[in-house]
Amino acid sequence: MALVDAASDRCEARLVDVRSTFRALSAAAIERYLARERPYDCAGGVKSEALGIALFERIESDDPTALIGLPLIALTDLLLAEGVDVLGADD
């Protein structure tokens, strides 16, 4: 992911690795999953935040949100490094 400061044109980038291992599944089990979840709008056709988690044997990452989209831990780190108080300042 990359964070660009439009005012300064500075760009900071971060790679977030995710390693996922699927379980051995029968064609029938996969078809049942597809019928129940209908995950056709998801990367890889898997909703790991729903029933799709049952398809995995293991998911490894420093930022588990990276598997389902935007790596929010990495984004928070980049924003904090740029001085953005993501929790809001106590005024």
VORO-51618 format. One record per atom (N, C-alpha, C): y negated, z negated, x. Coordinates in steps of 0.05 Angstrom, whole numbers, plus 5000, padded with zeros to 4 digits. Last residue first. Example, Ala and Ser with C-alpha at 12.3 -4.5 7.8 and 13.67 -1.06 7.14 Angstrom:
<nodes>
504548585257/502148575273/499948435258/511448445264/509048445246/506648445264/
</nodes>
This chain:
<nodes>
465045414820/462145394820/461145154806/470145614855/469445374840/466345344842/472046304850/470646084864/470045854845/478346584841/475646524830/474546284844/482946754863/483146534842/480446464830/481347114900/482947214877/483247004856/476047244933/477246994924/478747064898/475647674986/475747664957/477347414948/475647755040/473747565029/473647554999/479448065061/476848205057/474848015044/483747735060/482747815086/480047945084/484647735004/483647495017/482547555045/486748265000/484248184986/482947934999/491448225029/489448405037/486748335025/494247825000/493647785028/491347965037/494748084950/493147844952/492347784981/498148504966/495448564956/493648314958/502748214979/501348365000/498548434991/503848024927/503447834949/501947974971/504648504897/502348324891/501848114913/506049124902/506848884917/504448684916/507149484843/505149394862/505949134876/513849524828/511349664829/509449564850/518649264833/517849364806/515149494805/518949124886/521049284874/520249404848/514548794897/514549064907/516749244895/515448284881/514048454862/514048744871/517748024925/519448124904/518148304883/516548044988/514848064964/516448184941/520348045025/518347825027/516547825003/526948185000/524148265006/522448015009/532948394972/531648254995/528948365000/537748314925/535148434929/533748264951/544448434905/542548304922/539948454923/547048664863/548548464878/546548294895/544648904801/544248844829/546148624839/545148934747/546149154763/546149104793/542348514725/545348494726/546648724742/537248694722/537848514744/540948484747/536848974674/537549124698/538148944722/534648644636/537548664638/538448804663/528848554675/530148524649/533148534654/526748684723/525648444710/526948394683/529049164737/530148924749/529048674737/530549684705/528549484700/529649214711/531650324731/532550044730/530149864725/530650854746/531850794720/532950514717/527650944791/530550914794/532050854768/522250684758/523150794783/526150744786/522250794687/522250614711/523250764735/523051044640/520251054651/520050884676/528150944623/527551214633/524751234645/531450514606/529550484628/528550744640/534350294559/532850544558/530650544580/537549854549/534949814562/533150064560/542250034522/540849784514/537949774524/543750514547/543350504518/541750264509/544250354600/542250554593/541750554563/548549984595/545949904605/543750094596/552550334579/551750114561/548950014569/552850664625/552050784599/551250564579/554750284662/552150414666/551150534640/559750184640/557749964642/554950084646/562250684645/561750574618/559650344619/562550744699/560850934685/560250814657/562350104731/563850324719/561750504704/559549894793/559549904764/561150134754/558349464844/560149684837/560349674806/551349304848/554149224844/555749484840/546549504898/547649504871/550549414871/541649224937/544549294937/545549284908/535449344969/536949274945/539849384947/530049155004/532849255008/534349154983/523549315018/525349204998/528049325002/517649215056/520449305055/521949165032/511349435055/513049215044/515849325040/505849555096/508449645087/510049405077/498949625088/501149445091/503649575081/492249765111/494849845098/496949645105/485449835100/487549665111/490149735096/479650195114/482250195100/484150015115/472750275102/474850145118/477350145101/468150435078/470150635083/472450535101/464550075060/464750105089/466650335097/465050145005/462350105017/462450165047/470450154993/468850394988/466150375002/475749945025/473049845019/471250085017/482350015004/480050145016/477450015006/488749855018/486349745005/483949875019/495350085006/492850095022/490649985004/502350005017/500050005000/497650005018/
</nodes>
